[in-house]
Amino acid sequence: MLIRYRAREGMLAWAFHRISGVAIWVFVIFHVIDIFLSGADPGAYDTVLQIYASPIGRLAETLLGAALLYHALNGLRIIVMDFWPIFTRYHRQLWYLNWALFTIVGLPVAFVILKPIFGQ
Amino acid sequence: MQVDLRILRYDPERDAGPHWVSYSVEAEPMDRVLDLLHRVKYEVDGSLTFRRSCAHGVCGSDAMLINGRNRLACKIRVEQLGRRRMSVAPLPGLPVIKDLVVDMDGFFAKYRSVQPFLISNGPPPTRERLQSPEDRARYDDTTKCILCAACTSSCPSFWAQPSYVGPAAIVQAHRFIFDSRDEGTDERLEILADPDGVWRCRTIFNCTDACPRGIEVTRAILEVSAAIVERQA
């Protein structure tokens, strides 16, 4: 059904919210494990940090940042509509505003995270 | 012009499951999808089964999944679909009885569960129950519902959790909750505060998009949610 129904902005906003939410949850699990390793096995912890600092690790961090930023911005969009239902009339515009803020905030953050990959 | 009309057909007495059947149909841009379904039924295959009654967007019988979105077959025109290939399937999330006919019993049970009638505890008035134009305007939008089920069956929360009361029932409740003459607000808010009530809404807006009457369905749901919160505060 999810695939067969032709999604518009509202459904896409919700789908991305769910996907980013699950991605953040998966990261939290990883994060609990790596923090546990810092006490249980410092050598393994150093290895994990090296993976985080590798190009693939940095790419994953960038995706994590994107998921966090989208989830936060869309969460604010939902809160605005929850408190003031009149804003449901502008839910598409609010979603486009989300993407504008996502781009403005996300690009510099992605640049900072990915910069070491290119040796700068 | 010729259009390729694909219909998701299913006859429980003959078919193992639903399957697409293509029909090449002559159509004018101003024809409605219902006209094309009639053409198939009258001229090609009389066994094609679908509901329709008034055929003018009032009775709400012919809501279907048309080109991937819930629409009334009697309101959507060929030119609005913008292409010569179109698909028609039964409303998603509801049990299919045959072809485009779905079982609406569960839908109407949920409708009845919100007590969609005026509740007044006092003695019946000798004249009509008066109301100011401002009070009437408060719930005007939700009086337009024709119970076509396009909203409820477009909702991913309903697909995932069929026990969810659904947008249509909440719209009907909204119509009475915000009616200044009604005295059943507490009862209805209690019903809708259930885990299968308004809280299953994820502000996806498929319902608002699907409503053939242009009702701001998501807004109505959020207003009922806010009323529940204010009542419990």
Interface residues (C-beta under 8 A of the other chain):
Chain A: M1 L2 R4 Y5 R6 R8 E9 G10 M11 A13 W14 I78 M81 D82 F83 P85 I86 T88 R89 H91
Chain B: L65 N67 G68 R69 A89 P92 G93 S154 P156 W159 R202 T203 I204 F205 N206 T208 D209 E216 T218 R219 L222 E223 S225 A226
